[in-house]
Amino acid sequence: MKTQLRPALVLLVGLTAITGLAYPLAMTGIAGAIFPAKAAGSLIERDGHVIGSSLIGQSFTTPGYFHGRPSATTAADPADASKTVPAPYNASNSAGSNLGPTSAALAERVKGDLDTLKAENPSAAVPVDLVTASGSGLDPDISPDAALFQVPRVAKARNIPEERVRALVTSRIEGRTLGLLGEPRVNVLALNLALDDLARP
C-alpha cells in the first residue's frame, strides 16, 4: 500500500504546485508585463478616478447619454435574501434571463422597450440589440446601428446638432478584431465619455 500511496501523494503535490501555483503565477506575470492595462481589468479613468471598465457595461438611463443593451443580471433583494431584484450590469452575477421565445414576461418587456424606442425615433427601425439582452448581461458594446439610432434623442437632450453627434458615433466605431472576429461595435462608456468631452467648452 505504501508503494502505491507515496507516488500518488508526490504526484498530487507536484501537479498542484505546477498547475495550481506556478502556472497561474507565471501567466499573471507575463500578462501583466505584456498587456498591463488589460491584465488590470481594462479600467477607464477620468480625472484620476476609475469610472468603469471597457469590458463591462454600465447602466445609462438619462436621455443625454447613449444606452447599452438591456441587462438581465440580478442581485439579492435587500428585504428578502431568498429573492432577487433586477440589478443591470451586476458584474458579480453575470447571467442571462433564461427566458425563451414563448415567455410572456420576455414578450412584455421587449414590447415595452420597442414602444419606448419607437417614440424616441419613429422614422427608423429599432436595432435588435437595443431590445435583447446579451448572454452575460454585461455587454459593454452596441452595434453601430444601435448607436446611430439614438443620435436624435441624445442630440436633442444635449442641444447639440445631430450631425456632430452622428460624426462622433462614426469616429468611435471599432472594426472586427483582426479584421475577422466579431462584428463592428461601439463601446458605450467610451462613447459617452467622448460625448461629455464634446459638450465641454
N, C-alpha and C positions, 0 to 999 in steps of 0.2 A: 504493500500500500504506500509506503514512504517513497518508493521508487517512482510511483505514479504521481503522488501529491506534490513532491518537490518541483519537478519540471513544470507542472501545471501552475503552481504559485509563482515561479520565476517568470513564466510566460505572461501571466496576468499582470504582475507588477511591471515587467518590461514594456509590454504593449500599452499599459495605462500611462506610463511615463512618456512613451513616444507619442502616442496618438491623443492622449488627454492633456499633456502639458507641453512637451517640446514642439510638436507640430503647430498647435494653436498660437503659442508664443512667437514662433518663427513667422507664421503668416501675418500675425498682427504687426510685428516689427517691420516686415517687408512692405506691407500695405501702408503703414504709417510713413515709411521713408519714400515710397514711390508716389503714393496718392494721399498726401496728408489731409487735404480738405475732405475727400470722400471717406477716408478712414475715420474721421472725426464726426461723421454724420451729415456731411454736405450742409452745414449750418450757414444761415444767412444773417449777417449783422447789419444793423443800421444805427448810426450814432453811438457805436460802442456797445450796443445791446443785441443779444441774439433774439431774433424775432421769428425764427422758424427754420425749417429745413426745405431744401429744394426737392426732397424726396417724399415729403408728407404734406398732403393738402391741409388747408385751413378753411374755416367757415367764414365766408364773406357774405353778409346779408344786406348791407346798405346799398341803395341804388347807385351810388357813386363809385362802386368797385365792381370788377368782374367777378362773377360767381363761378365756383367749380362744379364738378359733378355732384349729384346727391350722394350722401354718405349714410350707410345703414348701420354704422357702428353704434354700440350702446355702452352704458355704464350702470353700475349698481344704483338702484333707487335709494336716495338718502333716507326716505321714510320707511322703506321695507327692503332690507338687503337680499331677500329672496326673489326680488323682482328687478327688472332692468328698465331704464328710461333711454330715450334717444340721446346720443351724445356724438354729433357729427365729428368725424376725423379724430376719433379717440384712438391714438396710436397704441395704447396698451390693450386694445381689444379689436384688433384688425379682423374684420369679417364682413361677409355679405349678408343680406337679409334672409337668403334661402327661400324667398317667396317665388313661386313658379308662375307661369303664364295664366293659370286658372285661378290665381289668388285674387279674391275680391279686394283685399287690403292694398295689394300692389296696383291693381287697376284703378282704384280710387285715388291713390297717391299720384300716379302718373297723370290721370285726368286733371287733377288739381294743379299740378305743375304745368301741364300743357296749357290750361286756361290762363294761368298767370303769365306765361311766356308769350302766348299769342296776344294778350292785351298789351304787353310791352312793345312788341314788334309785329303788328298784324300783317305786314306786307311780305314777311319772309317765312320760309318753312323752318320749323323748330328742329335743330340738330338733335339726333337721338341721344348723344352723350349728356345733354342737359336735363334729361328726364330718367336716365338709367344710371344706377349706382355701379361702381366697379366691384370686382370680387373681393378686394381688400377693404374697400370703404375709405381708402387713404389716397386715392389717385391725385397727384398734385397738378396734373395736366388736363387740358381740354383740347379738342380739335380746333384748328384754325376757324372752321365754320362756326363753332360754338362761341368763340371769342368775337368774331365779326358780327354775329347775331346780336350781341349785347352792346355793340357800339352806340346805337341811338339812345338807349337808356343811360349809359354812362356819360355820354357827351351832354345830354340834357341835364343830368343831375349836377354835373361839374361846370356847366355853362362854357364848354369848350367846343369848337367846331368839330363836326363829325369827321371831317377829312383828317384832322390832326390825330384824333383817337384811332381812326382806321389805319393811318400810317404807322402809328405806334404798335398796333397789333401786328401788322405785317412785318415790322422790323424785329419782332420777338418770336417769330415762327422758327422752331427748330426742325431740321430735316430728320430723315431716318438715320438711325445710328449706323455708322459705317456705310451709309448710302443704301442699306439693305433691310435693316431690322426695325420693326415697329412702323409707326405712321407719323406723319408730320404732326407737331403738337405745339402747344403754348403753355408755359409754366405760369399758373395763375398768380402765385405770390410774386414772382419776378415781374410779371406784367403790371400788377397793382403798385409795386414799388416804383416802376418806371412811370406809371400814371401820376403818382404823387410828385415825382421829380418834374414831370411835365407841367404840373399846376403851380410849382414853386416859382416865385418871381426871379 
